[in-house]
């Protein structure tokens, strides 16, 4: 039993006679203790005086006043303090913004492989083997084209990558050759906009010196 | 008194529905004393820390802080105003003024002079006095002080409402036992009989509640 509990019991008259007598003596001899007892007695008297309105307070009316938040201070300089979690979040956001801006800049502003990180599936078309396929990973103003299952190139011919809007509106992205394993992975800069040229096409080009599309597509994407 | 006792006993039984059984016309407490239960125990918030946070938010002009202050102290100020003004309409109007002032004067609050409850109650008292001054029949000298009797009778209710507010911070069980003792005028034996709690336990819990009440008031005054 703490001293305070004992005082409360004493004031409430709950102590055994011997204990009560001991506290009475201490109260008479110790002014500090007597003050504490007097405070508890006053509290007990207050409790006894409380009326129904204090024991069962009525619900206050709703607060009608709607304060406005403090206006934000504007200053040219103020120390910046960041919590670790906030700092990490800010760093990630800044990195994302930087990557996006980099992609736009490298892609010629509004051009280029559609911004940060888009992988487009390529499916066989025309005379290409049904097992042929590939992907075009458009990222940071470049295209990484991966293909497999393509016939190996014969002497002089090659594959050419296009970005198309229609059979007559298209731009060349680059060219590559495939060995006997039928695989190729090539990185090519992309300056055209995927918004303008949404289809990626791979054609087999004969080495005839004609810079136009041969009409022999082997892989093609759906519109991006 | 009989009605009050019935209401309180009913509240107690409602709080322990599974631990009372009716037997031969009596309701008998069956709760296990081996596992002390807190009846719908309310969270006991750390007094100083919570108040410090609230004051800091008020000072930083956080509107939610005012709503929180109103939830915490609105009942006490409204009770005080009702007692001082004896006019519900006036009390409602002054209540709004009090919390506008709490918002506007948060910077002036000095924790060294007392707890936030005391500060808010003091504002309420001041606004109540202002309102009472307006009621003094005309004509009167505007330099006259408010009649002493009016000011004097506003002191004691602050203390009452401070205690009433602190009662609300006790656990439901502690508050109930103190209510039975001091409001229902029940002896501890009668409380024991009404609740089924052994007499010794009633005494111990009542003592503890009183001691906690005293601690909270000291903290408020510190």
Boltz contact constraints between the chains, C-beta under 6 A:
constraints:
  - contact:
      token1: [A, 4]
      token2: [B, 211]
      max_distance: 6.0
  - contact:
      token1: [A, 5]
      token2: [B, 207]
      max_distance: 6.0
  - contact:
      token1: [A, 5]
      token2: [B, 211]
      max_distance: 6.0
  - contact:
      token1: [A, 8]
      token2: [B, 207]
      max_distance: 6.0
  - contact:
      token1: [A, 8]
      token2: [B, 210]
      max_distance: 6.0
  - contact:
      token1: [A, 8]
      token2: [B, 211]
      max_distance: 6.0
  - contact:
      token1: [A, 9]
      token2: [B, 207]
      max_distance: 6.0
  - contact:
      token1: [A, 14]
      token2: [B, 203]
      max_distance: 6.0
  - contact:
      token1: [A, 40]
      token2: [B, 214]
      max_distance: 6.0
  - contact:
      token1: [A, 43]
      token2: [B, 214]
      max_distance: 6.0
  - contact:
      token1: [A, 46]
      token2: [B, 163]
      max_distance: 6.0
  - contact:
      token1: [A, 47]
      token2: [B, 182]
      max_distance: 6.0
  - contact:
      token1: [A, 48]
      token2: [B, 182]
      max_distance: 6.0
  - contact:
      token1: [A, 53]
      token2: [B, 79]
      max_distance: 6.0
  - contact:
      token1: [A, 54]
      token2: [B, 160]
      max_distance: 6.0
  - contact:
      token1: [A, 54]
      token2: [B, 164]
      max_distance: 6.0
  - contact:
      token1: [A, 55]
      token2: [B, 179]
      max_distance: 6.0
  - contact:
      token1: [A, 55]
      token2: [B, 183]
      max_distance: 6.0
  - contact:
      token1: [A, 57]
      token2: [B, 75]
      max_distance: 6.0
  - contact:
      token1: [A, 57]
      token2: [B, 79]
      max_distance: 6.0
  - contact:
      token1: [A, 60]
      token2: [B, 74]
      max_distance: 6.0
  - contact:
      token1: [A, 60]
      token2: [B, 75]
      max_distance: 6.0
  - contact:
      token1: [A, 60]
      token2: [B, 78]
      max_distance: 6.0
  - contact:
      token1: [A, 61]
      token2: [B, 92]
      max_distance: 6.0
  - contact:
      token1: [A, 63]
      token2: [B, 70]
      max_distance: 6.0
  - contact:
      token1: [A, 63]
      token2: [B, 99]
      max_distance: 6.0
  - contact:
      token1: [A, 64]
      token2: [B, 96]
      max_distance: 6.0
  - contact:
      token1: [A, 65]
      token2: [B, 96]
      max_distance: 6.0
  - contact:
      token1: [A, 65]
      token2: [B, 100]
      max_distance: 6.0
  - contact:
      token1: [A, 67]
      token2: [B, 63]
      max_distance: 6.0
  - contact:
      token1: [A, 67]
      token2: [B, 66]
      max_distance: 6.0
  - contact:
      token1: [A, 67]
      token2: [B, 103]
      max_distance: 6.0
  - contact:
      token1: [A, 69]
      token2: [B, 61]
      max_distance: 6.0
  - contact:
      token1: [A, 69]
      token2: [B, 63]
      max_distance: 6.0
  - contact:
      token1: [A, 70]
      token2: [B, 61]
      max_distance: 6.0
